[in-house]
Amino acid sequence: MTQPSVNQAYLAKRQLRKGTAGWMLLAGLGVSYVISGDFAGWNFGIAEAGWGGFAIAACLMALMYLALVLSLAEMSAAIPAAGGGYSFARQAMGPAGGYLTGLAVLIEYALAPAAIVIFIGAAVESLLGINGPLVYLLFYAIFIGIHLAGVGEALKVMMVISGLAVFAILATAVALIGNFDAANLFDIAPTDAAGASTFMPFGWYGIWAALPFGMWLFLAVEGVPLAAEEAKDPARDMPKGIIGAMLFLLFTALLVVVLLAGAAGAEMIGQSGVPLVDALNVAGSPVLATLVNVLGLAGLIASFFSIIYGYSRLVFALSRAGYLPKRLSLTSERKVPYLALIVPGVFGFLVSLSGEGDLILGMAVVGATISYALMALSHIMLRVKQPDLPRPYKTPGGVVTSSIALVLAIVALTGVYAFDPRAFNYTIVLFIAGAAYYFLYSKNNLVAKTAEEEFALVVASPEDLDDNDVAPVPVAASKL
C-alpha cells in the first residue's frame, strides 16, 4: 500500500532538541523513572510470598529487567529514535508490530503517572492535611509546565529531585545496618500452601503472585531510550545511560529488600504503607524517619515527573509517524512536543479521579509486561533479519539474553493475573480497543515512509529542515 508523501516541512515542525542529554543525565532519567518504587509498593510482595518467596520473585524480575536493558542498549544505540521500543519493533516487525508495542508502552506510561499522583496526594495529606482532585491537578500542571520550558531544564530539575530521594534511601540503609538480624527475615509462619516453608511461607503460588511487586523495583527503567533523539552521542550515551541506571537500581533494591525486613521484621514490612519510615521508627531513628517521610514525596515526584517526559516522547514519535493524530507531534520554539505533554496529562488527570491507585498501577504493569515481551522479540528478530545493522554496542549473550527477557516477561504477565485479575482484564480490553483503532483507522493514515526512511529523517540535522515546501522525500510502500 502506497502512502501519501511527506515533505521536509512536516519534519521541520516536529524536531526535538538534539544534543541535550549526556549519559549521566540519561542514567539519572532511568533512576528517576523507578525510584518511587523503592519507597513503597514492592514490600506488599512480602505479604504475598514471605521474605524468601519475594526475594525469589524479585531476583527473577531483576534478571528480566537486566536482560531487557542489555537488549535495549543494543537497539537504542543502533536505532536512536524517540519512540524507543516502538521504533525497535517497527524496524523488526513492521508498522503493525511497531504500533502494538508502542500501544503497550503508552498504556504503561499514560496510566503510571495517574497512579503515582494518587500516592502523591496521600503523602501530601499526611504532611499538610490536604488531598483530592485539586492536588492532582496542581501536580500535573506544575510538572507539565516545567517540561514545557525545555528538555534541558526539565532533566536538571529531575536530577535534583531524584538526588533527594536517593539520599533518603542511602541514609536509611546506613541507619539500619546495625539493627540487621537475619532471623527477622523469616518471622512469618508457614502456611499449608504447596511448597510452603519457613523460607517461603506461602509456597510456590506466593512467588507467582509476588512477581508484579518485584517489578515495582525496576518498572519504567526501559523508558531511557525514549530520550535517544535528545542524547549528545546516542551510540555511546544510550548504552551507558540505561545500563548505569539498571546497575544503580539493582543496588538500591538490594538495600531496601534486605535491610528493611532484616531490621523491622518481614511481617511488619509486608504490611507497611511507608516501609522505610516504619523500619527507621522500629530501629529508634524517629528524626531520620520524619526526614525520610518528607523525602519519600520527592521519590514519588521524581517518578511522576520523569514518566511524564517518557509518555510525551512516545506520543510524539507515534504521532509523527501517523499512528496517532499528527497534531500531537508538533513542537514549540523550544523543541518541546507541547500537545504530547498536555493531552495525555489531561487523560491521566481524569483517570486519577477514580482514586484507585493500586488498580491503575496494576494496569500499567500489564501494559509494561506486554511491551517487554514485544521488545525482547524485536531484539531477536533484528538479530536474525538484519545481522549487518551497525551495532555500536552488542548485547552480551545475544539472542539468548533477549530470550530470557521474553520468557520472564510472559511469566510476569501471568503473575499480574494471579494477583489482580481485574487489572489484567481491564488492560486487555484497553489494548484491544487501541489495536482496533489502528486496524480500522490509523493504518490508512501512516506517514509515507518505511521504518528505515523514518529513521533517516529523524537523524537529519535541523539545519536540513525548514518551513518551506520542498520536493517530497522519496518513499517506499509500507507493508502491514
C-alpha positions as CSV (number, residue, x, y, z in Angstrom):
1,M,0.0,0.0,0.0
2,T,1.5,3.3,-1.1
3,Q,1.2,6.1,1.5
4,P,0.9,9.8,0.8
5,S,4.3,11.6,0.5
6,V,5.9,13.6,3.3
7,N,8.0,16.7,2.8
8,Q,10.7,18.3,4.9
9,A,8.4,21.0,6.2
10,Y,6.4,18.3,8.1
11,L,9.5,17.1,9.9
12,A,10.7,20.7,10.5
13,K,7.8,21.3,12.8
14,R,8.4,18.0,14.6
15,Q,12.0,18.3,15.8
16,L,13.4,17.7,19.3
17,R,16.4,19.5,20.7
18,K,19.3,17.3,19.9
19,G,22.5,17.0,22.0
20,T,20.9,17.9,25.3
21,A,21.5,14.8,27.4
22,G,24.8,13.1,28.2
23,W,25.0,9.6,29.6
24,M,24.8,10.8,33.2
25,L,21.6,12.7,32.6
26,L,20.2,9.6,30.8
27,A,21.2,7.4,33.8
28,G,19.6,9.9,36.1
29,L,16.4,9.7,34.0
30,G,16.4,5.9,34.3
31,V,16.8,6.1,38.1
32,S,14.1,8.8,38.3
33,Y,11.6,6.7,36.4
34,V,11.9,4.0,39.0
35,I,13.0,5.5,42.3
36,S,9.5,5.8,43.9
37,G,9.2,2.0,43.7
38,D,11.9,1.7,46.4
39,F,9.8,3.7,48.9
40,A,6.6,1.6,48.8
41,G,4.7,-0.9,46.9
42,W,7.3,-3.6,46.4
43,N,7.0,-4.6,50.1
44,F,3.5,-5.9,49.6
45,G,5.1,-8.8,47.8
46,I,6.4,-10.0,51.2
47,A,2.8,-10.2,52.3
48,E,2.1,-12.4,49.2
49,A,5.1,-14.7,49.4
50,G,7.1,-14.1,52.6
51,W,10.5,-12.7,52.5
52,G,12.2,-15.7,50.9
53,G,9.4,-16.1,48.3
54,F,9.6,-12.4,47.5
55,A,13.3,-12.5,47.3
56,I,13.0,-15.2,44.6
57,A,10.3,-13.2,42.7
58,A,12.5,-10.0,42.9
59,C,15.6,-11.9,41.6
60,L,13.6,-13.2,38.7
61,M,12.3,-9.8,37.8
62,A,15.8,-8.3,38.3
63,L,17.1,-10.9,35.8
64,M,14.3,-10.0,33.4
65,Y,15.0,-6.3,33.6
66,L,18.8,-6.8,33.3
67,A,18.3,-9.0,30.2
68,L,15.8,-6.5,28.7
69,V,18.1,-3.5,29.4
70,L,21.1,-5.1,27.8
71,S,18.9,-5.8,24.7
72,L,17.6,-2.3,24.7
73,A,21.1,-0.9,25.0
74,E,22.0,-2.5,21.7
75,M,18.8,-1.4,19.9
76,S,18.9,2.1,21.2
77,A,22.5,2.6,20.0
78,A,21.6,1.2,16.6
79,I,18.2,2.9,16.2
80,P,18.4,6.1,18.3
81,A,14.8,7.4,17.8
82,A,12.4,8.9,20.3
83,G,9.9,6.1,20.0
84,G,12.1,3.7,22.0
85,G,10.5,0.3,22.0
86,Y,8.1,1.3,19.3
87,S,10.9,2.3,16.9
88,F,12.7,-1.0,17.5
89,A,9.6,-3.1,17.0
90,R,8.7,-1.2,13.8
91,Q,12.1,-1.9,12.4
92,A,11.8,-5.6,13.3
93,M,8.0,-6.3,12.8
94,G,6.7,-3.6,10.5
95,P,4.0,-1.0,11.1
96,A,1.5,-3.2,13.0
97,G,4.1,-4.7,15.3
98,G,5.6,-1.2,16.0
99,Y,2.2,0.2,16.9
100,L,1.2,-2.7,19.2
101,T,4.5,-2.3,21.0
102,G,4.1,1.4,21.3
103,L,0.5,1.0,22.5
104,A,1.6,-1.3,25.3
105,V,4.2,1.2,26.4
106,L,1.7,4.0,26.1
107,I,-0.7,2.2,28.4
108,E,2.0,1.8,31.0
109,Y,3.3,5.4,30.7
110,A,-0.1,7.1,30.5
111,L,-1.5,5.2,33.5
112,A,1.5,5.2,35.8
113,P,1.5,9.0,36.5
114,A,-2.2,8.8,37.3
115,A,-1.5,6.1,39.9
116,I,1.6,8.0,41.3
117,V,-0.3,11.3,41.6
118,I,-2.9,9.5,43.8
119,F,0.0,8.3,46.0
120,I,1.4,11.8,46.0
121,G,-2.0,13.1,47.2
122,A,-1.9,10.6,50.1
123,A,1.6,11.8,51.0
124,V,0.6,15.4,50.8
125,E,-2.4,14.7,53.0
126,S,-0.1,13.1,55.7
127,L,2.1,16.1,55.7
128,L,-0.3,19.1,55.1
129,G,-3.8,17.6,55.6
130,I,-5.0,18.3,52.1
131,N,-5.8,15.9,49.2
132,G,-8.1,15.3,46.3
133,P,-8.6,16.5,42.7
134,L,-7.1,19.9,43.2
135,V,-3.9,18.4,44.5
136,Y,-3.7,16.1,41.5
137,L,-4.4,19.0,39.1
138,L,-1.8,21.1,40.7
139,F,1.0,18.5,40.4
140,Y,0.1,17.8,36.8
141,A,0.0,21.5,35.9
142,I,3.3,22.3,37.7
143,F,5.4,19.4,36.2
144,I,4.0,19.6,32.7
145,G,4.7,23.3,32.9
146,I,8.4,22.6,33.7
147,H,8.6,20.2,30.8
148,L,7.2,22.9,28.5
149,A,10.1,25.1,29.5
150,G,12.5,22.8,27.7
151,V,14.1,19.3,28.0
152,G,17.4,20.6,29.4
153,E,15.7,22.5,32.2
154,A,13.3,19.6,32.9
155,L,16.1,16.9,33.2
156,K,18.1,19.1,35.5
157,V,15.2,19.6,37.9
158,M,14.5,15.9,37.7
159,M,18.1,15.1,38.7
160,V,17.8,17.3,41.8
161,I,14.6,15.7,42.9
162,S,15.9,12.2,42.3
163,G,19.1,13.0,44.2
164,L,17.0,13.8,47.3
165,A,15.2,10.5,47.0
166,V,18.4,8.6,46.6
167,F,19.8,10.3,49.7
168,A,16.8,9.2,51.7
169,I,17.4,5.5,50.7
170,L,21.1,5.6,51.4
171,A,20.7,7.3,54.8
172,T,18.0,4.8,55.7
173,A,20.4,1.9,54.8
174,V,23.2,3.3,56.9
175,A,20.9,3.8,59.9
176,L,19.5,0.2,59.7
177,I,22.7,-1.8,59.2
178,G,23.4,-2.0,62.9
179,N,19.9,-3.4,63.6
180,F,20.0,-6.1,61.0
181,D,19.1,-9.6,62.2
182,A,18.7,-12.4,59.7
183,A,16.0,-14.1,61.9
184,N,13.7,-11.1,61.3
185,L,13.6,-12.1,57.6
186,F,11.7,-15.3,58.4
187,D,9.2,-14.2,61.1
188,I,6.1,-15.2,59.1
189,A,4.7,-18.6,60.0
190,P,4.5,-21.1,57.1
191,T,1.0,-21.9,55.8
192,D,-0.3,-25.2,54.4
193,A,0.2,-24.0,50.8
194,A,2.1,-26.2,48.3
195,G,5.8,-25.9,48.8
196,A,5.4,-23.7,52.0
197,S,8.4,-23.5,54.3
198,T,10.0,-21.1,56.8
199,F,11.8,-19.5,53.8
200,M,8.7,-19.2,51.6
201,P,5.7,-19.4,53.9
202,F,3.1,-19.0,51.2
203,G,4.6,-21.6,48.9
204,W,5.1,-21.5,45.1
205,Y,1.8,-19.7,44.4
206,G,3.0,-16.8,46.6
207,I,6.1,-16.4,44.4
208,W,3.9,-16.2,41.3
209,A,1.6,-13.6,42.9
210,A,4.6,-11.6,44.1
211,L,6.2,-11.1,40.6
212,P,4.3,-7.8,40.0
213,F,5.7,-6.4,43.2
214,G,9.2,-7.5,42.2
215,M,8.7,-5.4,39.1
216,W,8.0,-2.3,41.1
217,L,11.7,-2.1,42.0
218,F,12.6,-1.6,38.3
219,L,9.4,-0.6,36.5
220,A,9.9,2.0,33.7
221,V,13.7,1.9,33.5
222,E,13.1,0.7,29.9
223,G,12.0,4.3,29.1
224,V,15.5,5.6,28.8
225,P,15.6,5.1,25.0
226,L,12.7,7.5,24.7
227,A,15.3,10.2,25.1
228,A,17.5,8.9,22.3
229,E,16.9,11.9,19.9
230,E,18.0,14.3,22.6
231,A,21.2,12.5,23.6
232,K,24.5,14.1,22.8
233,D,26.0,10.9,21.3
234,P,23.3,8.2,21.2
235,A,25.7,5.4,20.1
236,R,27.8,5.9,23.2
237,D,25.4,7.6,25.7
238,M,22.3,5.3,25.4
239,P,24.0,2.0,26.4
240,K,26.0,3.7,29.2
241,G,22.9,5.5,30.5
242,I,20.4,2.7,30.6
243,I,22.9,0.1,31.9
244,G,24.2,2.5,34.5
245,A,20.7,3.2,35.7
246,M,19.9,-0.5,35.9
247,L,23.0,-1.3,37.9
248,F,22.3,1.5,40.4
249,L,18.7,0.3,40.8
250,L,19.9,-3.2,41.5
251,F,22.0,-1.7,44.3
252,T,19.1,0.3,45.9
253,A,16.7,-2.7,45.5
254,L,19.2,-4.9,47.4
255,L,19.4,-2.3,50.2
256,V,15.7,-1.9,50.8
257,V,14.7,-5.5,50.4
258,V,17.3,-6.9,52.7
259,L,17.8,-4.2,55.3
260,L,14.2,-3.1,56.0
261,A,12.9,-6.6,56.7
262,G,16.1,-7.5,58.5
263,A,15.8,-4.6,60.9
264,A,12.0,-4.4,61.4
265,G,10.8,-7.9,60.5
266,A,9.3,-9.3,57.3
267,E,5.7,-9.4,58.7
268,M,5.6,-5.8,59.6
269,I,7.3,-4.5,56.4
270,G,4.9,-6.6,54.3
271,Q,2.0,-4.7,55.7
272,S,3.5,-1.2,55.9
273,G,2.4,1.7,53.8
274,V,5.6,3.5,54.4
275,P,8.2,0.8,55.0
276,L,11.3,3.0,55.2
277,V,9.7,5.2,57.8
278,D,8.4,2.3,59.8
279,A,11.7,0.5,59.8
280,L,13.5,3.6,61.0
281,N,11.0,4.1,63.8
282,V,11.5,0.5,64.9
283,A,15.2,1.0,64.8
284,G,15.0,4.0,67.1
285,S,15.6,6.8,64.5
286,P,12.5,8.9,64.6
287,V,14.2,12.1,63.4
288,L,15.5,10.4,60.3
289,A,12.2,8.7,59.9
290,T,10.5,12.1,59.7
291,L,13.0,13.4,57.2
292,V,12.6,10.2,55.0
293,N,8.9,10.6,55.2
294,V,9.2,14.0,53.6
295,L,11.8,12.9,51.1
296,G,9.6,10.0,50.1
297,L,7.4,12.6,48.5
298,A,10.5,13.6,46.4
299,G,10.7,10.0,45.2
300,L,7.1,9.9,44.1
301,I,7.6,13.3,42.4
302,A,10.7,12.1,40.6
303,S,8.9,9.2,39.0
304,F,5.8,11.2,38.3
305,F,7.9,13.9,36.6
306,S,10.1,11.6,34.5
307,I,7.3,9.4,33.3
308,I,5.5,12.5,32.0
309,Y,8.7,13.1,30.0
310,G,8.5,9.5,28.8
311,Y,4.9,9.5,27.6
312,S,5.4,12.8,25.8
313,R,8.3,11.4,23.7
314,L,6.4,8.2,22.9
315,V,3.2,10.1,21.9
316,F,5.4,12.5,19.9
317,A,7.0,9.5,18.0
318,L,3.7,7.7,17.3
319,S,2.1,10.9,16.2
320,R,4.9,11.9,13.9
321,A,4.6,8.5,12.2
322,G,0.9,8.9,11.8
323,Y,-0.3,6.3,14.2
324,L,-1.9,9.0,16.4
325,P,-3.3,12.3,15.3
326,K,-0.4,14.2,13.7
327,R,-1.0,17.5,15.6
328,L,0.2,15.7,18.7
329,S,3.8,15.8,17.4
330,L,4.0,19.5,16.8
331,T,6.9,21.1,18.7
332,S,7.3,24.5,20.2
333,E,10.1,27.0,19.6
334,R,11.9,25.3,22.5
335,K,11.6,22.0,20.5
336,V,9.1,20.6,23.1
337,P,6.2,18.4,21.9
338,Y,3.7,20.5,23.8
339,L,0.5,18.7,22.8
340,A,2.1,15.3,23.5
341,L,2.7,16.6,27.1
342,I,-0.7,18.2,27.6
343,V,-3.2,15.8,26.1
344,P,-2.1,12.6,27.9
345,G,-1.8,14.7,31.0
346,V,-5.4,15.6,30.8
347,F,-6.3,11.9,30.3
348,G,-4.1,10.9,33.3
349,F,-5.7,13.5,35.5
350,L,-9.2,12.2,34.6
351,V,-8.1,8.7,35.4
352,S,-6.7,9.8,38.7
353,L,-10.1,11.0,39.8
354,S,-11.1,7.3,40.3
355,G,-8.8,7.3,43.3
356,E,-7.9,3.6,42.6
357,G,-4.1,3.9,42.6
358,D,-3.4,0.2,43.1
359,L,-5.7,-0.8,40.2
360,I,-4.3,1.8,37.9
361,L,-0.7,0.7,38.7
362,G,-1.7,-2.9,38.2
363,M,-3.0,-2.0,34.7
364,A,0.3,-0.1,34.0
365,V,2.2,-3.3,34.9
366,V,0.2,-5.3,32.4
367,G,1.0,-2.9,29.7
368,A,4.6,-3.0,30.7
369,T,4.9,-6.8,30.5
370,I,3.3,-6.9,27.1
371,S,5.7,-4.3,25.8
372,Y,8.7,-6.2,27.4
373,A,7.8,-9.4,25.5
374,L,7.5,-7.5,22.2
375,M,10.7,-5.5,22.7
376,A,12.6,-8.7,23.5
377,L,11.1,-10.3,20.5
378,S,12.2,-7.3,18.4
379,H,15.8,-7.8,19.5
380,I,15.7,-11.4,18.4
381,M,14.1,-10.6,15.1
382,L,16.6,-7.8,14.3
383,R,19.5,-10.1,15.0
384,V,18.0,-12.7,12.6
385,K,16.6,-10.3,9.9
386,Q,19.3,-7.6,9.9
387,P,22.6,-9.1,11.1
388,D,24.5,-6.4,9.3
389,L,22.8,-3.5,11.0
390,P,25.5,-1.3,12.5
391,R,25.5,-2.0,16.2
392,P,27.8,0.3,18.2
393,Y,27.0,-1.8,21.3
394,K,26.2,-5.5,21.2
395,T,24.2,-7.3,23.9
396,P,26.3,-9.8,25.9
397,G,24.8,-13.2,25.1
398,G,22.9,-12.0,22.1
399,V,19.5,-13.6,21.5
400,V,20.0,-15.9,24.5
401,T,19.8,-12.8,26.7
402,S,16.7,-11.3,25.0
403,S,15.1,-14.8,25.0
404,I,15.4,-14.8,28.8
405,A,13.7,-11.4,28.9
406,L,11.0,-12.7,26.6
407,V,10.2,-15.8,28.7
408,L,10.2,-13.9,32.0
409,A,8.0,-11.1,30.7
410,I,5.4,-13.7,29.7
411,V,5.6,-15.3,33.2
412,A,5.4,-11.8,34.8
413,L,2.2,-11.1,32.8
414,T,0.6,-14.2,34.2
415,G,1.7,-13.1,37.7
416,V,-0.4,-9.9,37.4
417,Y,-3.4,-12.1,36.7
418,A,-2.6,-14.2,39.7
419,F,-2.6,-11.1,41.9
420,D,-5.3,-8.9,40.4
421,P,-7.5,-10.4,37.6
422,R,-9.4,-7.1,37.4
423,A,-6.3,-5.1,36.4
424,F,-5.4,-7.8,33.9
425,N,-8.8,-7.9,32.2
426,Y,-9.3,-4.1,32.1
427,T,-5.9,-3.6,30.4
428,I,-6.5,-6.3,27.8
429,V,-9.8,-4.6,26.9
430,L,-7.9,-1.3,26.6
431,F,-5.2,-2.9,24.5
432,I,-7.8,-4.5,22.2
433,A,-9.6,-1.1,21.8
434,G,-6.3,0.6,20.9
435,A,-5.5,-2.2,18.4
436,A,-8.9,-1.7,16.8
437,Y,-8.1,2.0,16.3
438,Y,-5.0,1.1,14.3
439,F,-6.5,-1.6,12.2
440,L,-9.8,0.3,11.5
441,Y,-8.3,3.8,11.0
442,S,-4.7,4.8,11.5
443,K,-3.1,2.1,9.4
444,N,-4.6,4.0,6.4
445,N,-3.1,7.3,7.6
446,L,0.5,6.5,8.3
447,V,3.2,8.9,7.3
448,A,4.6,7.6,3.9
449,K,7.9,6.0,4.9
450,T,9.3,2.7,6.0
451,A,11.0,2.4,9.3
452,E,14.4,2.9,7.6
453,E,13.2,6.1,5.9
454,E,11.6,7.4,9.1
455,F,14.9,6.9,10.9
456,A,16.8,8.6,8.1
457,L,14.6,11.6,8.5
458,V,14.8,11.5,12.3
459,V,18.6,11.7,12.3
460,A,18.7,14.6,9.7
461,S,20.1,17.7,11.2
462,P,17.7,20.5,12.0
463,E,19.5,22.8,9.5
464,D,18.4,20.5,6.7
465,L,14.8,21.1,7.5
466,D,12.8,24.3,7.0
467,D,9.3,25.5,6.9
468,N,9.2,25.9,3.1
469,D,7.5,23.3,1.0
470,V,10.2,21.4,-0.9
471,A,10.3,18.3,-3.0
472,P,8.8,15.3,-1.2
473,V,11.2,12.8,0.3
474,P,11.1,9.6,-1.9
475,V,9.3,6.9,-0.1
476,A,8.7,3.2,-0.5
477,A,5.5,1.3,0.0
478,S,4.8,0.4,3.6
479,K,3.5,-3.1,4.3
480,L,1.5,-4.3,7.2
